[in-house]
């Protein structure tokens, strides 16, 4: 088993973007065309297993599946610890997947590292199943880390998005009867030790501020020589030079999870498009530069634009890989990476 395992539950930015009927039909038509060519000489029934094997080996991912429409949420398992990176709408699916484990062990303990509190990164929280299980049934306990320079603390923001009349459940009641919640603040350069294991086995987290509207953090998670860098929602400073904090987070990372929402033309507003400079998101040329300077081993692009098709998401990741020479994969819901 890998020392550090990552699973993606939400990969979109800005707003959830469920796949449309038209997009599904386009995929089905493309697969059907290729299936007709493959199986036209066959008589009778073709076993499902054979069709699936052919489809997975012969049909591009973008034609047979989808990258997903939930907003940012990543599950990390490391050193016996459960860490959740951001609470976008993917948190609901993650919570459902954890229900068996919750019942088996009579509750879960975990850590949530929150990059920032823009809505797409917290809107899954009110629909997180573990939030509602009474303490009389199981003992769920989570430690929440968030910035301290927001107009409100992470605790206040989470409580506020469930205030009447916008949500039917009173957060104050949940605080008293269900999930046990502890909160702490992060700041630029803060070091966190999550597990209280012997020195060599501890999970260490470094927090660095990113260039994004309002206070936003990236996290570097280290355990037994393995490094995961989670750097969603960031863009270049003036001159396109990567800031020292970002390079420190990504330095020699086994996996560098990074925002790469736009193409350069989209970012710059080429061809009369709306310029995205100052919106807090990156493009392939910049990410390739960061990855090369930090000497990362693998890049995972995420925070995909809600308007980007599956093919477009692949194009952006391919551009990063071509320019950097570093293996780059676009994150999709269900993607599991170990290191």
ZATOR-208335 format. One record per residue (C-alpha): x, y, z. Coordinates in Angstrom, 3 decimals, m for minus. Layout:
N
<atom x="X" y="Y" z="Z"/>
...
! end
This chain:
339
<atom x="0.000" y="0.000" z="0.000"/>
<atom x="1.219" y="3.506" z="m0.834"/>
<atom x="2.466" y="5.668" z="2.025"/>
<atom x="0.256" y="8.462" z="0.723"/>
<atom x="m2.953" y="8.034" z="m1.294"/>
<atom x="m5.067" y="10.758" z="m2.878"/>
<atom x="m8.618" y="10.441" z="m4.185"/>
<atom x="m10.515" y="13.180" z="m5.976"/>
<atom x="m14.200" y="13.771" z="m5.198"/>
<atom x="m14.645" y="17.223" z="m6.752"/>
<atom x="m12.538" y="18.771" z="m9.513"/>
<atom x="m14.425" y="21.791" z="m10.867"/>
<atom x="m13.953" y="25.442" z="m10.037"/>
<atom x="m16.325" y="28.362" z="m9.547"/>
<atom x="m19.621" y="26.484" z="m9.742"/>
<atom x="m20.820" y="22.856" z="m10.046"/>
<atom x="m21.202" y="21.793" z="m13.666"/>
<atom x="m23.161" y="18.546" z="m14.108"/>
<atom x="m22.769" y="16.876" z="m17.478"/>
<atom x="m25.582" y="17.709" z="m19.905"/>
<atom x="m27.770" y="15.356" z="m21.901"/>
<atom x="m26.274" y="16.707" z="m25.118"/>
<atom x="m22.744" y="15.925" z="m23.932"/>
<atom x="m23.744" y="12.380" z="m22.957"/>
<atom x="m25.331" y="11.824" z="m26.366"/>
<atom x="m22.183" y="13.029" z="m28.114"/>
<atom x="m20.131" y="10.494" z="m26.164"/>
<atom x="m22.570" y="7.687" z="m26.914"/>
<atom x="m22.557" y="8.467" z="m30.636"/>
<atom x="m18.756" y="8.417" z="m30.739"/>
<atom x="m18.537" y="5.110" z="m28.892"/>
<atom x="m21.331" y="3.586" z="m31.009"/>
<atom x="m19.505" y="4.478" z="m34.217"/>
<atom x="m16.365" y="2.712" z="m33.057"/>
<atom x="m18.305" y="m0.253" z="m31.648"/>
<atom x="m20.043" y="m0.836" z="m34.965"/>
<atom x="m16.677" y="m1.032" z="m36.695"/>
<atom x="m15.249" y="m3.322" z="m34.019"/>
<atom x="m18.101" y="m5.809" z="m33.714"/>
<atom x="m19.831" y="m5.737" z="m37.138"/>
<atom x="m18.448" y="m9.136" z="m38.165"/>
<atom x="m19.757" y="m10.776" z="m35.013"/>
<atom x="m23.064" y="m12.619" z="m34.911"/>
<atom x="m25.227" y="m12.818" z="m31.839"/>
<atom x="m24.528" y="m11.471" z="m28.401"/>
<atom x="m21.229" y="m9.877" z="m27.448"/>
<atom x="m20.466" y="m10.426" z="m23.720"/>
<atom x="m20.595" y="m7.269" z="m21.617"/>
<atom x="m17.122" y="m7.985" z="m20.250"/>
<atom x="m15.666" y="m8.030" z="m23.750"/>
<atom x="m17.349" y="m4.765" z="m24.649"/>
<atom x="m16.114" y="m3.113" z="m21.449"/>
<atom x="m12.566" y="m4.368" z="m21.962"/>
<atom x="m12.566" y="m3.076" z="m25.524"/>
<atom x="m14.082" y="0.247" z="m24.516"/>
<atom x="m11.577" y="0.884" z="m21.731"/>
<atom x="m8.606" y="m0.024" z="m23.888"/>
<atom x="m9.716" y="1.589" z="m27.141"/>
<atom x="m11.986" y="4.551" z="m26.372"/>
<atom x="m10.456" y="7.772" z="m24.988"/>
<atom x="m11.588" y="8.674" z="m21.473"/>
<atom x="m13.270" y="11.854" z="m22.699"/>
<atom x="m15.541" y="9.800" z="m25.008"/>
<atom x="m16.574" y="7.077" z="m22.547"/>
<atom x="m16.638" y="8.957" z="m19.213"/>
<atom x="m16.537" y="12.442" z="m17.722"/>
<atom x="m14.180" y="14.383" z="m15.487"/>
<atom x="m17.085" y="15.313" z="m13.234"/>
<atom x="m19.023" y="18.359" z="m12.178"/>
<atom x="m18.548" y="18.604" z="m8.391"/>
<atom x="m16.455" y="21.409" z="m6.938"/>
<atom x="m13.166" y="20.924" z="m5.120"/>
<atom x="m12.820" y="18.159" z="m2.557"/>
<atom x="m9.841" y="15.807" z="m2.182"/>
<atom x="m9.389" y="12.886" z="0.213"/>
<atom x="m5.895" y="12.073" z="1.483"/>
<atom x="m4.926" y="8.968" z="3.443"/>
<atom x="m1.481" y="9.165" z="4.995"/>
<atom x="0.125" y="7.736" z="8.109"/>
<atom x="m3.194" y="6.319" z="9.280"/>
<atom x="m4.759" y="9.785" z="9.066"/>
<atom x="m7.766" y="11.023" z="7.085"/>
<atom x="m7.235" y="14.495" z="5.628"/>
<atom x="m9.833" y="16.354" z="3.563"/>
<atom x="m8.715" y="19.193" z="1.328"/>
<atom x="m11.588" y="21.653" z="0.813"/>
<atom x="m15.319" y="21.170" z="1.188"/>
<atom x="m16.790" y="21.728" z="m2.257"/>
<atom x="m19.804" y="19.724" z="m3.425"/>
<atom x="m17.612" y="16.640" z="m3.761"/>
<atom x="m17.713" y="16.417" z="0.041"/>
<atom x="m21.202" y="14.912" z="m0.089"/>
<atom x="m20.017" y="11.961" z="m2.183"/>
<atom x="m16.931" y="11.544" z="m0.002"/>
<atom x="m19.115" y="11.511" z="3.103"/>
<atom x="m21.373" y="8.839" z="1.648"/>
<atom x="m18.347" y="6.685" z="0.828"/>
<atom x="m17.189" y="7.005" z="4.450"/>
<atom x="m20.453" y="5.796" z="5.990"/>
<atom x="m19.373" y="2.144" z="6.133"/>
<atom x="m16.140" y="3.113" z="7.846"/>
<atom x="m18.047" y="5.449" z="10.169"/>
<atom x="m20.320" y="2.628" z="11.344"/>
<atom x="m17.553" y="0.020" z="11.518"/>
<atom x="m15.348" y="2.078" z="13.829"/>
<atom x="m18.092" y="3.877" z="15.708"/>
<atom x="m17.027" y="7.202" z="14.241"/>
<atom x="m14.204" y="8.901" z="12.374"/>
<atom x="m11.441" y="11.300" z="13.282"/>
<atom x="m9.955" y="13.517" z="10.620"/>
<atom x="m8.468" y="16.828" z="9.600"/>
<atom x="m9.832" y="19.385" z="7.151"/>
<atom x="m7.368" y="21.765" z="5.513"/>
<atom x="m9.381" y="24.581" z="3.959"/>
<atom x="m7.686" y="26.600" z="1.218"/>
<atom x="m10.201" y="29.468" z="1.409"/>
<atom x="m13.909" y="30.084" z="1.820"/>
<atom x="m15.112" y="31.070" z="m1.627"/>
<atom x="m18.440" y="29.378" z="m2.081"/>
<atom x="m17.311" y="26.663" z="m4.503"/>
<atom x="m14.912" y="25.398" z="m1.815"/>
<atom x="m17.391" y="25.203" z="1.090"/>
<atom x="m20.810" y="24.543" z="m0.436"/>
<atom x="m20.626" y="20.789" z="0.154"/>
<atom x="m20.387" y="21.237" z="3.910"/>
<atom x="m24.148" y="21.522" z="4.644"/>
<atom x="m24.678" y="18.214" z="2.786"/>
<atom x="m21.855" y="16.260" z="4.457"/>
<atom x="m23.477" y="13.111" z="5.958"/>
<atom x="m21.099" y="12.904" z="8.944"/>
<atom x="m22.302" y="16.316" z="10.050"/>
<atom x="m25.726" y="14.941" z="10.998"/>
<atom x="m25.041" y="11.661" z="12.804"/>
<atom x="m25.947" y="12.048" z="16.513"/>
<atom x="m23.160" y="11.636" z="19.048"/>
<atom x="m25.309" y="9.029" z="20.758"/>
<atom x="m24.779" y="6.809" z="17.681"/>
<atom x="m21.138" y="7.448" z="16.704"/>
<atom x="m18.271" y="9.698" z="17.747"/>
<atom x="m17.158" y="11.754" z="14.746"/>
<atom x="m14.501" y="14.367" z="15.457"/>
<atom x="m12.747" y="16.649" z="12.950"/>
<atom x="m10.122" y="19.356" z="13.237"/>
<atom x="m10.707" y="22.288" z="10.868"/>
<atom x="m7.884" y="24.589" z="9.733"/>
<atom x="m8.569" y="27.868" z="7.919"/>
<atom x="m7.252" y="31.397" z="7.460"/>
<atom x="m7.437" y="34.113" z="10.063"/>
<atom x="m7.544" y="37.257" z="7.921"/>
<atom x="m10.971" y="36.595" z="6.420"/>
<atom x="m13.724" y="38.987" z="7.447"/>
<atom x="m15.082" y="36.017" z="9.366"/>
<atom x="m13.413" y="32.876" z="10.689"/>
<atom x="m13.877" y="29.511" z="9.008"/>
<atom x="m16.214" y="28.515" z="11.827"/>
<atom x="m18.352" y="31.622" z="11.332"/>
<atom x="m18.482" y="31.159" z="7.550"/>
<atom x="m19.580" y="27.521" z="7.791"/>
<atom x="m22.220" y="28.398" z="10.336"/>
<atom x="m23.357" y="31.408" z="8.325"/>
<atom x="m24.110" y="29.548" z="5.104"/>
<atom x="m26.653" y="27.496" z="7.069"/>
<atom x="m28.375" y="30.443" z="8.758"/>
<atom x="m32.140" y="30.766" z="8.261"/>
<atom x="m33.794" y="31.286" z="5.864"/>
<atom x="m31.237" y="29.871" z="3.377"/>
<atom x="m30.970" y="26.440" z="5.035"/>
<atom x="m33.478" y="24.415" z="7.067"/>
<atom x="m31.070" y="23.016" z="9.706"/>
<atom x="m29.706" y="25.114" z="12.569"/>
<atom x="m25.930" y="24.718" z="12.717"/>
<atom x="m25.865" y="25.530" z="16.427"/>
<atom x="m27.967" y="22.456" z="17.141"/>
<atom x="m25.569" y="20.268" z="15.153"/>
<atom x="m22.634" y="21.649" z="17.132"/>
<atom x="m24.286" y="20.481" z="20.343"/>
<atom x="m25.644" y="17.106" z="19.220"/>
<atom x="m23.627" y="15.627" z="16.353"/>
<atom x="m20.159" y="16.148" z="14.842"/>
<atom x="m17.520" y="17.308" z="17.301"/>
<atom x="m15.734" y="20.226" z="15.653"/>
<atom x="m12.448" y="21.863" z="16.620"/>
<atom x="m11.070" y="24.909" z="14.809"/>
<atom x="m7.630" y="26.450" z="14.443"/>
<atom x="m6.189" y="29.175" z="12.215"/>
<atom x="m3.361" y="29.018" z="9.709"/>
<atom x="m0.963" y="31.714" z="8.557"/>
<atom x="1.775" y="32.004" z="5.965"/>
<atom x="4.554" y="29.618" z="6.916"/>
<atom x="2.688" y="27.805" z="9.670"/>
<atom x="3.744" y="24.214" z="10.384"/>
<atom x="1.204" y="21.645" z="11.541"/>
<atom x="1.852" y="18.160" z="12.908"/>
<atom x="m1.298" y="16.108" z="12.462"/>
<atom x="m0.360" y="12.747" z="13.955"/>
<atom x="1.247" y="12.246" z="17.343"/>
<atom x="3.333" y="9.289" z="16.210"/>
<atom x="7.091" y="8.788" z="16.632"/>
<atom x="9.205" y="11.398" z="14.867"/>
<atom x="9.838" y="9.386" z="11.695"/>
<atom x="6.141" y="8.596" z="11.174"/>
<atom x="4.578" y="11.997" z="11.777"/>
<atom x="2.448" y="13.714" z="9.143"/>
<atom x="3.683" y="17.263" z="8.649"/>
<atom x="1.870" y="20.091" z="6.902"/>
<atom x="3.299" y="23.404" z="5.715"/>
<atom x="0.922" y="26.287" z="4.922"/>
<atom x="1.822" y="29.027" z="2.437"/>
<atom x="m0.283" y="31.909" z="1.179"/>
<atom x="m1.232" y="31.884" z="m2.518"/>
<atom x="m1.994" y="34.679" z="m4.966"/>
<atom x="m5.799" y="34.652" z="m5.091"/>
<atom x="m8.494" y="37.177" z="m4.123"/>
<atom x="m8.921" y="37.106" z="m0.350"/>
<atom x="m6.769" y="34.947" z="1.899"/>
<atom x="m5.992" y="31.591" z="0.264"/>
<atom x="m3.567" y="28.852" z="1.273"/>
<atom x="m1.751" y="25.967" z="m0.332"/>
<atom x="m0.699" y="22.954" z="1.724"/>
<atom x="2.369" y="20.724" z="1.573"/>
<atom x="1.803" y="17.325" z="3.215"/>
<atom x="4.877" y="15.231" z="4.047"/>
<atom x="5.179" y="11.710" z="5.399"/>
<atom x="8.078" y="9.263" z="5.264"/>
<atom x="9.792" y="11.165" z="2.475"/>
<atom x="6.659" y="11.447" z="0.311"/>
<atom x="5.320" y="14.892" z="m0.580"/>
<atom x="1.896" y="16.062" z="m1.754"/>
<atom x="1.407" y="19.728" z="m2.679"/>
<atom x="m2.178" y="21.016" z="m2.883"/>
<atom x="m2.216" y="24.429" z="m4.558"/>
<atom x="m5.656" y="25.228" z="m5.851"/>
<atom x="m6.745" y="28.766" z="m6.788"/>
<atom x="m3.613" y="30.756" z="m7.599"/>
<atom x="m2.252" y="32.838" z="m10.452"/>
<atom x="1.054" y="34.538" z="m11.353"/>
<atom x="2.233" y="37.708" z="m9.710"/>
<atom x="3.372" y="40.600" z="m11.923"/>
<atom x="6.049" y="39.436" z="m14.325"/>
<atom x="4.767" y="35.848" z="m14.226"/>
<atom x="7.479" y="34.811" z="m11.785"/>
<atom x="6.354" y="32.085" z="m9.380"/>
<atom x="6.358" y="33.330" z="m5.770"/>
<atom x="8.743" y="31.719" z="m3.312"/>
<atom x="5.895" y="30.323" z="m1.215"/>
<atom x="4.411" y="28.397" z="m4.137"/>
<atom x="7.815" y="26.983" z="m5.094"/>
<atom x="8.413" y="25.929" z="m1.485"/>
<atom x="5.098" y="24.072" z="m1.438"/>
<atom x="5.818" y="22.276" z="m4.706"/>
<atom x="9.559" y="21.623" z="m4.258"/>
<atom x="10.383" y="18.000" z="m5.183"/>
<atom x="6.724" y="17.035" z="m4.691"/>
<atom x="5.744" y="13.520" z="m5.703"/>
<atom x="2.320" y="14.924" z="m6.626"/>
<atom x="1.638" y="18.595" z="m7.370"/>
<atom x="m2.123" y="19.245" z="m7.426"/>
<atom x="m2.666" y="22.617" z="m9.017"/>
<atom x="m5.248" y="24.976" z="m10.396"/>
<atom x="m4.971" y="25.264" z="m14.177"/>
<atom x="m8.397" y="26.584" z="m15.076"/>
<atom x="m7.694" y="28.552" z="m18.246"/>
<atom x="m5.660" y="28.511" z="m21.411"/>
<atom x="m3.268" y="31.430" z="m21.769"/>
<atom x="m5.553" y="33.069" z="m24.353"/>
<atom x="m8.528" y="32.796" z="m22.003"/>
<atom x="m6.488" y="34.240" z="m19.157"/>
<atom x="m5.196" y="37.132" z="m21.285"/>
<atom x="m8.525" y="37.842" z="m23.008"/>
<atom x="m7.202" y="37.226" z="m26.523"/>
<atom x="m9.722" y="37.670" z="m29.335"/>
<atom x="m12.044" y="39.964" z="m27.461"/>
<atom x="m12.720" y="37.480" z="m24.666"/>
<atom x="m13.148" y="38.652" z="m21.085"/>
<atom x="m9.699" y="38.960" z="m19.512"/>
<atom x="m9.244" y="36.666" z="m16.495"/>
<atom x="m6.210" y="38.412" z="m15.012"/>
<atom x="m6.853" y="39.015" z="m11.326"/>
<atom x="m9.434" y="36.237" z="m11.068"/>
<atom x="m6.926" y="34.030" z="m9.245"/>
<atom x="m6.467" y="31.108" z="m11.626"/>
<atom x="m3.632" y="29.739" z="m13.748"/>
<atom x="m2.812" y="28.552" z="m17.274"/>
<atom x="m0.496" y="25.871" z="m18.750"/>
<atom x="2.551" y="28.022" z="m19.524"/>
<atom x="2.744" y="29.214" z="m15.929"/>
<atom x="2.084" y="25.811" z="m14.356"/>
<atom x="4.732" y="24.215" z="m16.589"/>
<atom x="7.210" y="26.822" z="m15.379"/>
<atom x="6.360" y="26.236" z="m11.725"/>
<atom x="6.567" y="22.449" z="m12.110"/>
<atom x="9.936" y="22.675" z="m13.843"/>
<atom x="11.429" y="25.108" z="m11.312"/>
<atom x="10.133" y="23.054" z="m8.361"/>
<atom x="11.249" y="19.764" z="m9.949"/>
<atom x="7.972" y="18.006" z="m9.207"/>
<atom x="7.519" y="14.380" z="m10.252"/>
<atom x="3.862" y="14.503" z="m11.327"/>
<atom x="1.409" y="17.319" z="m12.016"/>
<atom x="m2.342" y="16.928" z="m11.512"/>
<atom x="m4.425" y="19.745" z="m12.983"/>
<atom x="m7.729" y="20.530" z="m11.297"/>
<atom x="m10.253" y="23.297" z="m10.587"/>
<atom x="m11.425" y="22.846" z="m14.169"/>
<atom x="m13.465" y="25.655" z="m15.656"/>
<atom x="m17.222" y="24.931" z="m15.479"/>
<atom x="m17.500" y="25.647" z="m19.211"/>
<atom x="m14.621" y="23.359" z="m20.183"/>
<atom x="m15.563" y="20.175" z="m21.998"/>
<atom x="m13.827" y="16.913" z="m21.136"/>
<atom x="m11.759" y="17.278" z="m24.296"/>
<atom x="m10.758" y="20.818" z="m23.286"/>
<atom x="m9.681" y="19.635" z="m19.830"/>
<atom x="m7.403" y="17.073" z="m21.478"/>
<atom x="m5.949" y="19.658" z="m23.837"/>
<atom x="m4.906" y="21.888" z="m20.935"/>
<atom x="m3.183" y="19.015" z="m19.102"/>
<atom x="m1.477" y="17.888" z="m22.301"/>
<atom x="m0.151" y="21.410" z="m22.829"/>
<atom x="1.409" y="21.432" z="m19.353"/>
<atom x="3.086" y="18.082" z="m19.986"/>
<atom x="4.377" y="19.094" z="m23.406"/>
<atom x="5.922" y="22.313" z="m22.114"/>
<atom x="7.332" y="20.921" z="m18.878"/>
<atom x="8.274" y="17.384" z="m19.879"/>
<atom x="6.673" y="16.245" z="m16.590"/>
<atom x="3.891" y="13.659" z="m16.453"/>
<atom x="0.620" y="15.575" z="m16.151"/>
<atom x="m2.856" y="14.160" z="m15.626"/>
<atom x="m6.162" y="16.012" z="m15.377"/>
<atom x="m8.056" y="15.169" z="m12.183"/>
<atom x="m11.390" y="13.418" z="m12.503"/>
<atom x="m13.854" y="12.321" z="m9.871"/>
<atom x="m12.722" y="8.921" z="m8.653"/>
<atom x="m9.087" y="9.317" z="m9.688"/>
<atom x="m6.793" y="7.635" z="m7.148"/>
<atom x="m3.058" y="8.398" z="m7.009"/>
<atom x="m0.602" y="6.773" z="m4.650"/>
<atom x="2.998" y="7.601" z="m3.898"/>
! end
